[in-house]
Amino acid sequence: MPEDKKTEQENCCFIHESRERSEQEIKDLVCRLNRIEGQIRGIRGMVERGAYCPEILTQVSAAQAALNSFNKVILAGHIRSCVADDIREGNDQAIDELVNVLQKVMK
């Protein structure tokens, strides 16, 4: 889409294309994702074994809670770094981007 045809919302999104993370932060995030991946594999195994529906639903709920927790960590880091830095630099579009992200995450 040509730049002049984009909406204001499309122009303000994705101000940053990447974020530097410490080795420890990456290690912690990957560890969380590995646990979530294990939970999902466990759920698949339950389905394959014909586990009782409430047991599967309980495990799905636990996996969703783990993903929500992961999102909270990512979001907090984003607000503390990218958003705060942009606001300090006078880039108020960071607020619009954050609102847009929150709307997507909170569906």
N, C-alpha and C positions, 0 to 999 in steps of 0.2 A: 504494500500500500504506500503511495507517495506520502512524504512527510506532511505536506499541507492538507492531506485528506484524513490524517489521524485525529482522533478525538483528544481532548485534553487529558482524559484518563489514560489513554494509550501512551501519550507522550511522557507522562510522569512515572510510568511503571518501569521497573528494571533499571533503576538509576545505577546500580552496581551489577556487574556481571559475575563477580566472585568475591570471596572474603577470605582473608588470611586467618588461619586457625593455628593455635599452638599444637605441637605434637601430642600433648596430653589431652587437649580438647578433642582432637581427632580420635585418639585412642578410646576415650570415654564414649564418644558418639558411636563409633564402630562396635564397641562392646554392647551398647544398648541395642543396636540393630541386629547383632548376632543373636542376642537373647530373643528378640522379636521373631527373627527368622526361625529359631528353634521352636518357638511357640506355634508358629504357623505350620511347621513340619509336623509337630505333635498333633495339631488339629486334623491335618490331612490323614495322619495315621489312625486317628480315632474314627474318622469317616470310613476309611478303608476297612477297619475292623468291625464296623457296625456298632459303634458305641451308642449309648443311650443319649437321645437328643438333649436333655437338660445338661448332661455332662459336657457335650460339645459346645452348647451355648455359653456355659460358664467359662470355658477356655477361650472362646471367641471374645467374650467380654473382657477377659484378662489381657488378651492381645490388643484389643482396642484401647484399653487403659494404658498399656505400655506405649502404644503409638502416640496417644495424647500427651503422655509425659515427655516423649521425645520431642514432639512439637513445641511444648512449653520451653524446653531447654533451648531449642533452636531460636524460637521467638524472643526469648529473653536476651540471648546473645546478640540477635539482630538489633533489638531496641537499644541495648547498651553500647553497641559499636556503631553500626552503619547509620541508624536513625539519629542517634545522639550526635555523631560527628557531622552529619549533614545539617542538622539544625544549628549546631554551633557555627557552621560555615555559611549560614544564611540560606540554605537550600530547603525551603518549606515544602517542596514537592515530596520530600521524604515522608511527610505526614500523610499526604494523599496515597503514597505507595503503601504505607503501613495500614491505612484504613482498608485499602483494596485487598491486601494480604489477609487481614483479619476477617473480612467478609468471605473470602474463599475458604479459610481454615474453619470458620464457625458454621459451615453449612449443616 
